[in-house]
Amino acid sequence: GQSAAALRDLTSQNRPLFQARLRALRDKRGWAHDQFLKEAAPIVQDDRTDAFDKTSSELLADIERMGAEGSAAPTPDCAALARLRTRMEALVEAQKQKWAYLIEKVDRELAR
């Protein structure tokens, strides 16, 4: 529902922006394709992005498990629904932070 739409919106807004900045960095540095892939790798993935991905994976696993439990429950559980909503909001927030970090990181490289 709402969280899935927020995640799609985040990706559709940030991916083209991030990719354009990476291309600008490639052009500024004059990197050939293979060199670009090598040089951009630490910008795209590092310990911090790995931590964002780990958090997101854990939240997704929780959301899937809670969704399955909720659909198997004989009656709706408002407290469980609230916990599920909290996990979904945390997932959206983790992705917002990851995109902000990635864009800030490539912008720092562009400024050098």
C-alpha positions in Angstrom: 0.0 0.0 0.0 1.2 3.4 1.1 4.8 2.2 2.0 5.2 0.4 -1.2 4.2 3.5 -3.1 6.6 5.6 -1.1 9.4 3.2 -1.8 8.6 3.3 -5.6 8.5 7.1 -5.5 11.8 7.3 -3.7 13.4 5.0 -6.3 11.9 6.8 -9.3 12.9 10.2 -7.9 16.4 9.3 -6.8 17.7 6.7 -9.2 17.8 9.0 -12.3 19.3 11.8 -10.2 22.0 9.5 -8.8 22.8 8.0 -12.2 23.0 11.4 -13.8 25.5 12.5 -11.1 27.5 9.4 -11.6 27.6 10.1 -15.3 28.7 13.7 -14.6 31.5 12.4 -12.4 32.5 9.9 -15.1 32.6 12.7 -17.7 34.4 15.1 -15.3 37.1 12.6 -14.6 37.3 11.3 -18.2 36.9 7.7 -17.1 36.4 5.0 -19.8 33.6 2.5 -19.1 35.7 -0.1 -17.3 37.6 2.5 -15.2 34.2 4.1 -14.3 32.9 0.8 -13.0 36.0 0.3 -10.9 36.1 3.9 -9.6 32.3 4.2 -8.9 32.1 0.9 -7.0 33.2 2.4 -3.6 30.8 5.3 -4.2 27.8 3.0 -4.8 28.7 0.4 -2.1 30.5 0.7 1.2 30.1 -0.3 4.8 27.4 2.3 5.3 25.3 1.3 2.3 25.8 -2.4 3.3 24.4 -1.4 6.8 21.4 0.3 5.1 20.8 -2.8 3.0 21.1 -5.1 6.0 18.5 -3.0 7.9 16.2 -2.9 4.9 16.5 -6.7 4.5 15.7 -7.3 8.1 12.7 -5.0 8.0 11.4 -6.7 4.8 11.8 -10.1 6.4 9.8 -8.8 9.5 7.2 -7.3 7.2 6.7 -10.5 5.3 6.6 -12.6 8.4 4.1 -10.2 10.1 2.0 -10.1 7.0 1.8 -13.9 6.8 0.9 -14.1 10.5 -1.7 -11.4 10.1 -3.4 -13.1 7.2 -3.5 -16.4 9.1 -5.0 -14.8 12.2 -8.7 -15.6 12.8 -9.4 -11.9 13.8 -7.7 -8.6 12.9 -5.0 -7.6 15.5 -4.8 -3.8 15.8 -1.5 -3.9 17.8 0.1 -6.2 15.2 -1.1 -3.9 12.4 0.5 -0.9 14.2 3.8 -2.9 14.6 3.6 -3.7 10.9 3.0 -0.1 10.0 6.0 1.0 12.2 8.3 -1.5 10.4 7.1 -0.3 7.0 7.7 3.3 8.0 11.2 2.4 9.2 11.9 0.7 5.8 10.9 3.8 3.9 13.1 5.9 6.3 16.1 3.6 5.8 15.8 3.9 2.1 15.4 7.8 2.3 18.6 7.9 4.3 20.4 5.6 1.9 19.5 7.7 -1.1 20.5 10.9 0.7 23.8 9.3 1.7 24.5 8.1 -1.9 23.7 11.4 -3.5 25.7 13.4 -0.9 28.6 11.0 -1.5 28.7 11.5 -5.3 28.2 15.2 -4.9 31.3 15.3 -2.7 33.2 13.6 -5.4 31.9 15.9 -8.0 33.0 18.9 -5.9 36.6 17.7 -5.8 
